[in-house]
């Protein structure tokens, strides 16, 4: 809130609007008019944006470059001090709430320094979509947008909408952008060449153009990781229990023990770092039945799927944070690697600094056509995945509930008839009675088959669909970031055509925009390749399990039928 002076006193700035700015509905922006007086309540909102209140009591965001400071004064009642362990950090972009930010200076305060005790228990929360049966009912997707954490501060320096500074001289300053993910993630700063980070040689990520197909460089030595031996362990003299899974990479065969919360930490780091890559979601947290053998085994299988997907990705599988996660067995080295990952500068749009694209410029028209087409595909694909996911859940419940009960009712009816036939003790009725009883048993067994069947077909299908639900939920933000970069390119292309931007500056912007495009196209290529293989095997497994199921049902019915044919 406001600003903090060296003495720790909060002050609010009074500013006068230099230009008109019309807010867009639903964006949290505030319309301001020339010569209007405003009170600034936040200056750490984002690149070139402040939050303030006008004389009518309306609060919102407006461009800092559209106002000039006329005075600063302390508020009538000073705000309370921040809670212990928290401080205001103007280098971190706020999500728009008047809340203090967590300290991120790990040299002075590192809440994540301990391996176990500092993190929330993985069993502390559970999905709101949890059903009353184990298996597919545990699913739900939560992909928090944390891109705002990775933005860098900046200002507009009284740049007018026409691209002139306050003195009237023609110059190209940072243009006013809407308060968007593109700005918050540092996308604008990257496109304009303002992001300066040294990228180690071993962090460079190459993209290839193979016969017109843009793709990530394939891994020369692919590997796998196994997730095995889930075991219940405890700490604090048994007060807290958890399940530990053993992860073994194929290239060293050394086991590391990881809890679900460790996977959760890794997932957060991958999402923060790899901006153009949709990170698959982890299986949901669960509070009830988490130590049941069936649940633990299902979660192990889900984690195995997740690990397999990371291992297959040519970028994620080679990342330092991932390899640290699957190989580090020393506690001190783990803590050092954990701190290093949490202080990684190549996050958000800064990730693109590590991307090395092929030579030559891309055709922006062709790129937009490809990404727009993929966006339409993603929208429809997302709808179909959600529909199939819900259908699979419904079928699972019917199999384990309604269908099972219906067959049990049929079995009960046949059994009652067999009891009635037993009253007739004549020899001619004995075989028929036995056949009817066998039929009752057959339908009872078929009911049990229905109860167990979802674990073989619908549940594995839901596991795949759950991952795709999460990845598809991430694509709109990825595509929007790319679209924002393309729009930025168009803005500066026009400035170049109008003589307000040198050809050299324009070419450097085009080149950096191409980096974003190359990364998007490479990930689209990988995603589509994975999708074809995933759904091919998913449908093969589903149909094979269904065929085996109905074949077993037919076999049992034929066995009962043969008893009547022998009468």
C-alpha atoms as one frame of an Amber mdcrd trajectory, in Angstrom:
protein
   0.000   0.000   0.000   1.421   3.359  -0.950   5.171   3.722  -0.656   7.592
   3.213   2.228  10.150   5.897   3.031  13.597   5.135   4.426  12.263   5.761
   7.888   9.607   3.097   7.403   6.744   5.656   7.194   3.997   4.977   4.672
   3.164   7.884   2.348   0.431   8.322  -0.242   1.202  10.210  -3.429  -1.073
  12.846  -4.864  -0.799  12.951  -8.651  -2.356  14.924 -11.494  -3.431  13.222
 -14.699  -1.601  14.474 -17.780  -3.661  12.547 -20.334  -7.013  10.845 -20.614
  -7.103   7.095 -20.075 -10.292   5.085 -20.571 -10.535   1.846 -18.568 -11.663
  -1.380 -20.137 -14.573  -3.152 -18.377 -13.700  -6.059 -16.124  -9.947  -5.339
 -15.995  -9.683  -3.536 -12.641  -8.574  -0.363 -14.449  -9.604   3.179 -13.508
 -10.539   5.821 -16.076  -8.652   9.071 -15.546  -9.038  12.445 -17.216  -6.656
  15.309 -17.901  -5.941  17.455 -14.780  -7.818  15.055 -12.484  -6.259  14.662
  -9.011  -5.673  11.098  -7.784  -4.248   9.454  -4.662  -1.793   6.629  -5.380
  -2.278   3.663  -3.047   0.160   1.203  -4.689   3.221   1.600  -6.862   4.311
  -2.071  -6.892   1.468  -3.311  -9.078   3.391  -4.080 -12.272   5.375  -2.631
 -15.129   4.243   0.959 -15.580   1.019   0.616 -13.603  -0.093   2.184 -10.344
  -3.198   1.744  -8.255  -5.043   4.772  -7.018  -8.299   6.418  -5.964 -10.013
   9.385  -7.574 -11.979  12.120  -5.793 -15.204  10.144  -6.310 -13.822   7.273
  -4.220 -13.318   4.916  -7.212 -10.191   2.727  -7.063  -8.359   0.984  -9.886
  -5.238   0.693 -12.024  -3.903   3.362 -14.378  -0.658   3.971 -16.357   1.997
   5.635 -14.219   3.231   7.524 -17.279  -0.082   9.318 -17.608   0.289  11.210
 -14.309   2.729  13.546 -12.563   3.460  13.623  -8.823   2.332  16.820  -7.117
   2.759  15.904  -3.413   3.190  13.072  -0.942   1.771  12.829   2.541   1.454
  10.231   5.289  -1.978   8.743   5.835  -4.107   9.885   8.768  -3.715   6.492
  10.455  -0.501   4.600   9.759  -0.985   0.997   8.637  -0.163  -1.790  11.081
   3.274  -3.408  10.843   3.468  -6.524   8.645   3.312  -9.899  10.408   6.521
 -11.635  11.423   8.216 -13.359   8.509   6.582 -11.016   5.990   7.671  -7.726
   4.497   6.645  -5.472   1.676   8.726  -6.124  -1.391   8.266  -3.669  -4.239
  10.219  -5.898  -6.608   7.486  -8.503  -6.467   4.349  -7.774  -8.473   1.200
  -7.972  -6.416  -1.869  -9.879  -7.493  -3.867  -6.719  -6.805  -4.667  -7.390
  -3.149  -3.460  -5.170  -0.332  -1.488  -7.987   1.248   2.198  -8.179   2.206
   4.396 -10.403   0.131   6.457 -13.230   1.510  10.122 -12.568   1.989  12.040
 -13.988  -0.930  15.563 -13.156   0.177  16.779 -16.666   0.940  20.069 -15.448
   2.339  18.210 -13.968   5.333  15.069 -16.062   5.571  14.479 -19.405   3.896
  11.162 -21.006   4.866  11.911 -23.946   2.578  15.253 -24.902   4.002  14.090
 -28.041   5.761  13.297 -31.218   3.896  10.119 -32.197   5.742   8.981 -30.053
   8.615   8.508 -26.729   6.852   6.048 -27.815   4.182   2.337 -28.385   4.644
   1.455 -32.037   4.896   0.457 -33.525   1.568  -2.626 -34.926   3.245  -3.857
 -31.558   4.556  -6.232 -30.824   1.685  -8.274 -32.775  -0.761 -10.120 -32.231
  -4.015 -13.600 -30.749  -3.909 -14.493 -33.183  -6.680 -13.727 -36.225  -4.553
 -16.291 -39.009  -4.977 -17.389 -41.709  -2.569 -15.422 -44.459  -4.243 -11.726
 -44.950  -4.920 -10.439 -44.570  -8.452 -11.588 -41.949 -10.942 -13.606 -40.025
  -8.361 -10.463 -38.474  -6.898  -9.857 -36.214  -9.847  -9.820 -32.455 -10.075
  -7.501 -29.864 -11.643  -5.969 -26.834  -9.956  -3.442 -24.871 -12.036  -2.649
 -21.726 -10.155  -1.363 -18.888 -12.295   1.870 -17.818 -10.599   3.338 -16.031
 -13.574   2.979 -12.702 -11.773   5.677 -13.757  -9.324   8.295 -13.628 -12.047
   7.781 -10.155 -13.454  10.317  -7.354 -13.343   9.682  -3.771 -12.345   9.822
  -0.892 -14.818   8.403   2.547 -15.610   7.099   4.552 -18.550   8.794   7.861
 -17.874   5.896  10.135 -18.833   5.578   8.593 -22.273   2.549   9.945 -24.118
   0.228   7.741 -26.207   1.838   9.153 -29.359   5.317   7.932 -28.405   6.698
  11.367 -27.459   8.200  12.263 -24.112   7.090  15.243 -22.030   9.451  17.558
 -23.889   7.808  16.757 -27.215  10.878  15.020 -28.668  10.097  11.970 -30.824
  11.335   8.890 -29.023  10.380   5.263 -28.582   9.636   4.464 -24.970   7.847
   1.469 -23.565   4.263   1.594 -24.776   1.264   1.388 -22.469   0.036  -2.173
 -22.221  -3.018  -3.473 -20.493  -2.480  -5.086 -17.100  -1.968  -8.563 -18.548
  -0.146 -11.833 -18.062   2.160 -10.759 -20.873   3.363  -7.745 -18.902   3.311
  -9.448 -15.514   5.341 -12.426 -16.692   8.018 -10.159 -18.147   7.022 -10.828
 -21.763   7.134  -7.180 -22.764  10.510  -6.651 -21.126  11.904  -9.642 -23.018
  10.532  -8.538 -26.398  11.981  -5.062 -25.888  15.376  -6.464 -24.916  15.267
  -5.111 -21.369  15.799  -8.475 -19.670  19.505  -8.956 -18.997  20.451 -12.322
 -17.506  23.575 -14.359 -18.163  22.570 -17.802 -19.418  25.042 -20.636 -18.730
  26.024 -22.657 -21.780  24.599 -25.856 -20.313  21.204 -24.158 -19.893  20.789
 -23.374 -23.588  17.749 -25.067 -25.166  17.984 -25.593 -28.910  15.060 -25.682
 -31.330  15.332 -27.352 -34.731  13.581 -26.867 -38.043  13.344 -30.348 -39.570
  11.776 -30.220 -43.027   9.524 -27.373 -41.975   8.541 -28.877 -38.627   9.642
 -26.873 -35.606  10.667 -29.099 -32.701  12.713 -29.242 -29.541  16.085 -30.941
 -29.944  15.600 -34.624 -29.197  17.417 -36.154 -26.233  20.488 -38.103 -27.322
  20.340 -40.492 -24.356  16.703 -41.016 -23.351  15.990 -42.624 -20.009  13.121
 -43.729 -17.801  12.299 -43.526 -14.093  10.394 -46.089 -12.064   8.107 -45.187
  -9.158   7.942 -48.178  -6.833   7.650 -49.458  -3.262   5.216 -47.015  -1.675
   5.709 -47.313   2.070   3.996 -45.711   5.032   6.489 -43.845   7.189   6.201
 -41.478  10.135   7.999 -38.645  11.904   7.693 -36.726  15.180   7.504 -40.039
  17.039   4.581 -41.218  15.004   2.480 -38.045  15.226   2.655 -37.522  11.460
   2.451 -40.251   8.847   3.055 -40.146   5.116   3.657 -42.364   2.109   7.157
 -42.386   0.589   7.727 -43.539  -3.001  11.002 -44.810  -4.409  12.157 -43.236
  -7.693  14.892 -44.939  -9.677  16.339 -43.402 -12.888  17.437 -45.974 -15.456
  20.779 -44.239 -16.083  22.130 -44.715 -12.549  19.771 -47.183 -10.791  20.059
 -45.226  -7.541  16.850 -44.942  -5.539  15.649 -41.690  -4.003  12.722 -41.459
  -1.606  10.114 -38.803  -2.314   6.806 -37.860  -0.721   3.835 -36.380  -2.522
   4.703 -32.926  -1.149   8.086 -33.182  -2.865   6.321 -33.835  -6.166   4.111
 -30.846  -5.408   7.153 -28.610  -4.879   8.694 -29.831  -8.123   5.467 -29.189
 -10.019   5.440 -25.599  -8.777   9.041 -25.041  -9.884   8.385 -26.514 -13.353
   5.332 -24.289 -13.820   7.261 -21.189 -12.775  10.227 -21.899 -15.032   8.892
 -23.373 -18.272   6.533 -20.700 -19.557   5.671 -22.219 -22.983   5.226 -25.786
 -21.684   1.955 -27.061 -20.147   3.062 -29.000 -17.070   0.874 -32.092 -16.498
  -1.073 -32.014 -13.225  -0.303 -34.288 -10.309  -2.952 -36.644  -8.912  -5.224
 -34.839  -6.493  -4.652 -34.679  -2.773  -6.987 -36.738  -0.622  -7.775 -36.739
   3.069  -9.799 -39.931   3.541  -8.506 -43.414   2.832  -5.053 -42.168   1.915
  -3.325 -45.128   3.532  -5.542 -47.799   2.031  -3.549 -50.175  -0.105  -5.792
 -49.724  -3.132  -5.536 -45.926  -2.998  -1.774 -45.945  -2.485  -1.257 -48.261
  -5.446  -3.477 -46.149  -7.671  -1.583 -42.996  -6.704   1.707 -44.770  -7.398
   0.440 -45.638 -10.887  -0.620 -42.019 -11.444   2.754 -40.711 -10.301   4.414
 -43.212 -12.623   2.415 -41.765 -15.528   3.435 -38.262 -14.503   7.114 -39.191
 -14.215   6.988 -40.977 -17.584   5.600 -37.868 -19.238   8.357 -35.672 -17.805
  11.006 -38.192 -18.888   9.662 -38.132 -22.451   9.775 -34.354 -22.732  13.007
 -33.218 -24.427  13.205 -30.037 -22.327  11.755 -30.991 -18.947  13.705 -34.251
 -18.787  17.011 -32.365 -19.106  16.264 -29.571 -16.637  18.435 -29.141 -13.568
  15.534 -29.023 -11.121  14.116 -32.298 -12.444  17.432 -34.124 -12.365  18.079
 -32.785  -8.883  14.708 -34.190  -7.836  15.342 -37.712  -9.197  19.003 -38.093
  -8.197  19.843 -36.160  -5.019  20.220 -38.392  -1.963  22.328 -36.090   0.224
  20.309 -33.775   2.470  22.755 -30.863   2.357  23.051 -31.041  -1.423  19.279
 -31.273  -1.667  18.832 -28.061   0.319  21.426 -26.242  -1.762  19.805 -27.434
  -5.003  16.374 -26.527  -3.703  17.468 -22.971  -2.897  19.146 -22.686  -6.277
  15.963 -23.755  -8.056  13.849 -21.314  -6.055  16.217 -18.440  -6.916  16.424
 -19.345 -10.617  16.233 -16.159 -12.707  15.267 -17.917 -15.938  11.596 -18.087
 -15.026   8.518 -16.551 -16.605   9.320 -14.888 -19.910  13.003 -14.789 -18.949
  13.022 -18.475 -19.875  13.145 -17.399 -23.528  16.665 -16.065 -23.000  17.794
 -19.691 -22.818  16.092 -20.652 -26.093  18.320 -20.873 -29.165  16.146 -20.956
 -32.320  17.187 -21.898 -35.873  18.624 -19.299 -38.198  16.272 -17.112 -40.204
  13.068 -15.226 -39.499   9.631 -16.771 -39.295   6.704 -15.640 -41.423   4.453
 -13.942 -38.821   1.317 -14.519 -40.916   1.998 -18.249 -41.193   2.808 -18.468
 -37.498  -0.443 -16.761 -36.519  -2.411 -19.080 -38.781  -0.842 -22.132 -37.135
  -1.347 -20.909 -33.576  -4.927 -19.742 -34.255  -5.740 -23.129 -35.751  -4.198
 -24.877 -32.754  -6.178 -22.645 -30.389  -9.423 -23.743 -32.058  -8.275 -27.349
 -31.770  -7.414 -26.929 -28.077 -10.820 -25.398 -27.339 -12.716 -28.280 -28.927
 -10.322 -30.897 -27.574 -10.735 -29.501 -24.067 -14.519 -29.787 -24.334 -14.335
 -33.374 -25.567 -11.838 -34.401 -22.878 -14.056 -32.991 -20.132 -17.119 -34.696
 -21.591 -15.381 -38.075 -21.899 -13.926 -37.654 -18.420 -17.354 -37.059 -16.874
 -18.868 -39.894 -18.911 -16.146 -42.246 -17.664 -16.813 -41.204 -14.064 -20.535
 -41.796 -14.529 -19.955 -45.186 -16.117 -17.585 -46.161 -13.321 -20.248 -45.360
 -10.741 -22.865 -47.253 -12.714 -20.636 -50.293 -13.071 -19.712 -50.348  -9.380
 -23.188 -49.342  -8.220 -26.286 -49.614 -10.394 -25.155 -52.348 -12.781 -23.818
 -54.484  -9.937 -27.074 -54.132  -8.001 -29.178 -54.994 -11.046 -27.287 -58.230
 -11.611 -27.540 -59.004  -7.910 -31.307 -58.544  -8.155 -31.463 -60.964 -11.074
 -29.309 -63.408  -9.122 -31.596 -63.102  -6.105 -34.655 -63.794  -8.233 -33.094
 -66.921  -9.754 -31.982 -68.024  -6.301 -35.524 -67.724  -4.951 -36.747 -69.829
  -7.834 -34.118 -72.468  -7.054 -35.283 -72.545  -3.438 -38.819 -73.093  -4.662
 -37.710 -75.929  -6.940 -35.964 -77.624  -4.013 -39.353 -78.307  -2.477 -39.944
 -80.794  -5.276 -37.665 -83.651  -4.277 -38.292 -85.754  -7.382 -35.271 -86.851
  -9.351 -36.531 -85.192 -12.523 -36.314 -81.758 -10.797 -32.884 -82.133  -9.174
 -30.770 -81.232 -12.215 -33.014 -78.321 -13.137 -32.781 -76.959  -9.593 -28.989
 -77.200  -9.720 -28.918 -75.395 -13.089 -31.125 -72.560 -11.810 -28.947 -72.155
  -8.706 -25.868 -72.105 -10.932 -27.486 -69.384 -13.021 -28.089 -67.352  -9.844
 -24.439 -67.753  -8.896 -23.419 -66.763 -12.424 -25.305 -63.477 -12.240 -23.863
 -62.817  -8.781 -20.356 -63.284 -10.236 -21.178 -61.060 -13.202 -22.246 -58.358
 -10.739 -18.850 -58.612  -9.041 -17.149 -58.394 -12.439 -18.974 -55.129 -13.102
 -17.839 -53.796  -9.731 -14.170 -54.480 -10.465 -14.174 -53.643 -14.180 -13.695
 -49.831 -13.985 -10.243 -50.393 -12.497  -9.275 -52.055 -15.766 -10.803 -49.705
 -18.338 -12.522 -46.487 -17.208 -10.089 -45.712 -14.388  -6.946 -45.885 -16.589
  -8.805 -43.786 -19.165  -9.575 -41.186 -16.478  -5.905 -41.124 -15.486  -4.940
 -40.068 -19.021  -7.820 -37.609 -19.330  -6.922 -36.070 -15.963  -3.441 -35.233
 -17.234  -4.828 -33.772 -20.446  -7.407 -31.711 -18.570  -4.567 -30.041 -16.698
  -2.375 -29.500 -19.739  -5.255 -28.161 -21.827  -6.113 -25.727 -19.023  -2.596
 -24.283 -19.349  -2.657 -23.773 -23.118  -4.860 -20.621 -23.244  -2.328 -18.642
 -21.169   0.573 -19.971 -23.252  -1.163 -19.034 -26.506  -2.222 -15.659 -25.125
   1.377 -14.858 -24.196   2.420 -15.721 -27.751  -0.402 -13.624 -29.196   0.648
 -10.679 -27.038   4.195 -11.021 -28.356   2.899 -11.000 -31.939   0.791  -7.917
 -31.230   3.857  -6.220 -29.774   5.740  -7.053 -32.974   2.980  -5.410 -35.036
   3.089  -2.282 -32.878   6.805  -1.833 -33.417   6.611  -2.760 -37.064   4.234
   0.177 -37.512   6.613   2.439 -35.591   9.409   1.328 -37.911   7.286   2.041
 -40.974   6.443   5.481 -39.582  10.129   6.240 -39.072   9.893   6.272 -35.269
  12.008   3.158 -34.801  15.283   2.270 -36.479  15.492  -0.820 -38.673  18.122
  -2.293 -36.371  15.889  -1.944 -33.313  12.942  -3.383 -35.216  14.936  -6.414
 -36.355  16.050  -7.167 -32.802  12.409  -7.074 -31.671  11.386  -9.364 -34.552
  14.137 -11.778 -33.582  13.044 -11.961 -29.956   9.410 -12.366 -31.024  10.499
 -15.289 -33.185  12.024 -16.931 -30.116   8.577 -16.924 -28.483   7.031 -18.263
 -31.701   9.636 -20.992 -32.127   9.086 -22.169 -28.542   5.300 -22.206 -28.990
   5.537 -24.135 -32.271   8.033 -26.617 -30.828   5.774 -27.342 -27.870   2.712
 -27.634 -30.100   4.585 -30.212 -32.174   5.577 -32.195 -29.085   2.077 -31.975
 -27.599   0.431 -33.260 -30.769   2.933 -36.103 -31.083   2.312 -37.137 -27.475
  -1.447 -36.870 -27.948  -1.498 -39.309 -30.869   0.507 -41.906 -28.951  -1.354
 -41.399 -25.675  -4.826 -41.727 -27.104  -3.858 -44.618 -29.333  -2.698 -46.660
 -26.358  -5.522 -45.372 -24.144  -8.168 -46.568 -26.582  -6.361 -49.856 -27.240
  -6.200 -50.598 -23.522  -9.805 -49.535 -22.954 -11.247 -51.631 -25.773  -9.056
 -54.641 -24.938 -10.262 -54.510 -21.322 -13.871 -54.170 -22.447 -13.549 -57.108
 -24.830 -11.978 -59.284 -22.150 -14.737 -58.282 -19.740 -17.599 -59.180 -22.057
 -15.847 -62.346 -23.164 -15.694 -63.419 -19.524 -19.386 -62.565 -19.080 -20.254
 -64.614 -22.168 -18.110 -67.498 -20.929 -19.957 -67.596 -17.609 -23.346 -67.440
 -19.311 -22.360 -70.231 -21.692 -21.339 -72.375 -18.730 -24.792 -71.955 -17.200
 -26.459 -72.589 -20.558 -24.619 -75.901 -20.944 -26.294 -77.206 -17.769 -29.722
 -76.781 -19.325 -28.602 -78.400 -22.553 -27.589 -81.492 -20.580 -31.026 -81.952
 -19.006
